[in-house]
Amino acid sequence: MDFSLLGPICVTAGTGELALGPAKRRSVLALLLLQPNTTVPLEQLIDSLWEEEPPEHARTVVQGHVSRLRATLAEGGAEAYGIELTTHGSAYLLRLPEELIDAHRFAELVALARPEAAPGDAVPLLREALGLWRGPALTGTVTSPPFAAAAHALEEQRLAATEALARAHGALGEHEQAAAILYTAAVNNPLREGMVAELIRALFRTGRQSDAMEWFHRTRRLLDEELGVGPGARLKGAYEEILRAEEAGAAGRTRGGASGTGRGGATATARGAGAGAGAAAGGEPPADPRVATGTIGATGTPGTAAADPRVPDQGGRGPAGGTPGRAAGPPAVPRLLPRPPARFLGREQQLAALTNVVQSAVPGESPLAVVTGPAGVGKTACAVQWAHAYAGAFPDGQLFADLRGFNEGAAAEPVEILRDFLLALGTPPERVPTSAQSASALFRSLVAERRLLVVLDNAQSSAQVRPLLPGGAHCATVVTSRSRLDGLVATDVARPVPVQALGAAEGSALLGAMLGAERVADDPDAAQELVALCDGLPLALRAAAAQLTARPRWRLARLAAALRDERRRLALLSAEDTGVAAALRMSVARLSADDARLLSALAANADGHLNASVAAALAGSDPEDIQEGLDRLTEMHLVDEEATDVYTISTLTQLFARDEGTDGGSTG
């Protein structure tokens, strides 16, 4: 349910716009919405509804309007939204979440925008705020002085937001957009000197000096004719800036090259001054820090990192002055990484690849890596291991979030993760936006100049990830997913880092780390058989190690013999809340019903090797009909495409599809 004050007074619910009735009833609602969650005395309502002496039955009229409003809100499902209109003696209280009121959302968005400090993020915030307006504020209320004053106050806020949007465009060098925004507003508010001052500056910066001067003289005449006053300080200041710039330009042209400015004259001088000002304000992008520091390490492996290639000085805490948008004082430095993975071994190739993603990033771009692979292959462990190894290279913090893309229940909404990130970065709870777009803009603004690492684990889709990307040139992001996330590769130049199953030697080493090297050395053939029976998946091997740890007298061969029974294998490769079957179940749950049935059909293949023709025969379809399904199963790493039209399905995936059936799937 939404309540609108920024235009015609209205209430919309799931069924559409509610019928509010006559102007006085709309006015009662408007006054309650202007003071939400606050008791409004009956006398204040009466004074606001009648310009002159109210009638004797005014109290009864107001009570009737409140009663009808209460019924209308109830019919619209107000209770489900936490909305209640109650009577407190001779006063009324409209209790509701304030974010349901467009005027509240507008004020919140404007407060978050920082047009000078973070203009790139201020533009979408302010555009979203101004987009909430649908006409003059409080349209449809009575014309009494209290409502006129309230409408005027809201209109002042709108004009201030318009000026802020123009300043943000100006800070980005987009003076044409700034002039276009201010022009219409100034035409409608010709005596608003501050707005006209900003307009003539914008016009001058686009090369329209004559238009700028004309606006000044027109406004000066209006002020004299309408108010009998001359231009104020802001308007005169803008006019004098233009005069000084023109005089400097004329002097430069007269002197020619004698002053050292050459043919550029004042233009060259202005460029030099502007460059100095930009550098002082942080507006000039810094040189690529990799030039100063070289590479992360000669081999690109953990332990060799002397410095982050993107960070000139690892001992700092970001640029002087702290993080944009925060109060004075040191910025919050979040350390949200989970504990390092226990007994982590190997994966040198993947760790080096992650290092290379950061090292070889194009200057000015935020490096993005996507760690992909099947369920249980150790993607999260790999990403977290690398993140801990290089945490020192990101001194402004490390953020981590489980996006729950392949967990039970719904995946995490971006706005939920952004809220956690913003709170960790020190944003007061009341300043965290409620919309994903605004929260994303604020997040990017806060971390724009920070040296930050973001790890996004267990992503379901590219769309879920994009609002969470920091974007700052000194930030790096690592995403893990069972899906390849081709969309991120296409739109955000993400670098894939595939993680495969462990080989016999690596798997045996992991068993040795979990059980003790001597126990594995006593039965090396059985250790290699266990690796094969576990399909080389670290999750399965750790579950097998848990079984052997609980049974210290068992030899490895005894567990291997038990795992040969395909009916028991998945059950044995589980340990309480973790296991291969549970992981596969979450992957299959994300499939459509058709793709789930295709996977079930492929599981009937004896050796797990097939091509499109064999797959089609198993599914009872034509090869061209099942090709897209094969591609989707491959993208989800439930099937591997070893070569063109050569597919494999792992034994554990086959067993899961046979034992539990995969006909359910998702209908989406």
Salt bridges, closest charged atoms under 4 A:
ASP2 OD1 - ARG105 NH1 3.65
GLU43 OE2 - ARG59 NH2 3.08
GLU84 OE1 - ARG95 NH1 3.14
GLU98 OE1 - HIS104 ND1 3.36
GLU116 OE2 - ARG167 NE 2.67
ASP121 OD1 - ARG444 NE 3.41
GLU155 OE2 - ARG158 NH2 2.36
GLU156 OE2 - HIS152 NE2 3.91
GLU156 OE1 - ARG192 NH1 2.97
GLU163 OE2 - ARG192 NE 3.03
GLU174 OE1 - HIS169 ND1 2.57
GLU198 OE2 - ARG201 NH1 3.31
GLU198 OE2 - ARG234 NH2 3.81
ASP211 OD2 - ARG208 NE 3.13
GLU214 OE2 - ARG218 NH2 3.17
GLU241 OE2 - ARG201 NH2 2.92
ASP288 OD2 - ARG290 NE 2.98
ASP396 OD2 - ARG451 NE 3.86
GLU416 OE2 - ARG404 NH1 3.07
ASP486 OD2 - ARG484 NH2 2.94
ASP492 OD1 - ARG466 NE 3.38
ASP523 OD2 - ARG555 NH2 3.44
GLU529 OE2 - ARG564 NE 2.58
ASP565 OD1 - ARG567 NE 3.18
GLU566 OE1 - ARG658 NH1 3.82
ASP594 OD1 - ARG597 NH2 2.48
ASP595 OD2 - ARG632 NE 2.60
GLU628 OE1 - ARG632 NH1 3.84
GLU660 OE2 - ARG585 NH2 2.67
